[in-house]
Amino acid sequence: MSLGKRLVVGITAAAADQPGAHDLWVGSTNQKRLLLAMMLRRLPDVAEVLLVAPTGGAVHPLAAWAGLRVVEPADAVEMLDLLIECDAKWLNQNGFDRLHRRGGRIIAYVPDNLMLRNMQEVVHGQTGGDIPVAQGYDAAWLHPQHRHMNQSYCAAIYSPQVRDMPQLWSPIMAERAAMELGNNPFWRPPEHGKFVLGCLDGNANVSDGFHFPLLAAEHAWRTDRSAISRLLLFNTLHLQAAAHVNEMISELDIGATPGTVSLEGRFNTMLMLGREIQMVVAHRWADQAPHLFFETLHFGWPLVHNSDLLADVGYHYATFDPIGGGAAILEAARDHAATHARQAQARRALFWQASLDNPANQRQVADLIADAFARPPAAA
């Protein structure tokens, strides 16, 4: 990338005083904002990375965490060369037009499965969608895993220029959180030989629910209950009064023993690994590379999962196959130490593929920026 000047880049975020909006462990969007900022700081043609958000005079938690300067949306129009919208939308049509007249560019960065979120809002009335408030995006950046569901959708609502954004991940946030929480998150065998299983899926949408991990644990329990101590279903307290949840658990063998299956609230993953659970059991639909999987693998714990993108690491089973999931649980319980050692090279390759320091990722992001400036500003 050589644009003849060093760029000032802004990334949008929620307002500083929005309750709960800056937690790094509620979803992954805030982590992805910071990862993108850390990547942009590595590019020679980027002079400064700013966070764009209303502050009302308050300290912005994300900016404080990463040492970023915050700019109010009204001021961003006159300061930025490149605005990257990441969910939070602060500029109206007039703001778009003013930024374009200055020669700037505007990117819609889609950090997750936007079409899924928006369709849930339309069909089920759930909040969390992301509808444009202005027109004239110069490009839309997607992660490759979401292209098959989102390419045409984003081309229609954002820009025909839909581009792949590399999947980025770093252990810095997870390791810092573990230290702040006083927890040792690294793998060690369970003290009494039995594993406490944890399902940390969000149970907030159709992408990640407890049903298949519960059924996988049921198959493992029926096959060899000596390997399992209990199963904790996190992020489920809002479902504890739901008849189908209680009926489903009560009809299973693993649910027949009091205390073996427990509905839990939302907790920081870094507080749970090693302290409360020794194995993560997950099932994701249309979400093949969540940060939870990277974190679990990084700290060495058994990860039972259905991600085809990560089939070479952890304990993989086919999507919608709880019997295969149960077999994977038992495989992990039997010989995780040996499997963990055997998969070391595959894990290193996975982490390098997503690394901020990988030159291929740096080139790809630099090329995305150059691509946006290679065309005249988009028209509204």
Order of alpha helices (4+ residues) and beta strands (2+ residues): beta-alpha-beta-alpha-beta-alpha-beta-alpha-beta-alpha-beta-alpha-beta-alpha-beta-alpha-beta-alpha-alpha-beta-alpha-beta-alpha-beta-beta-alpha-alpha-alpha
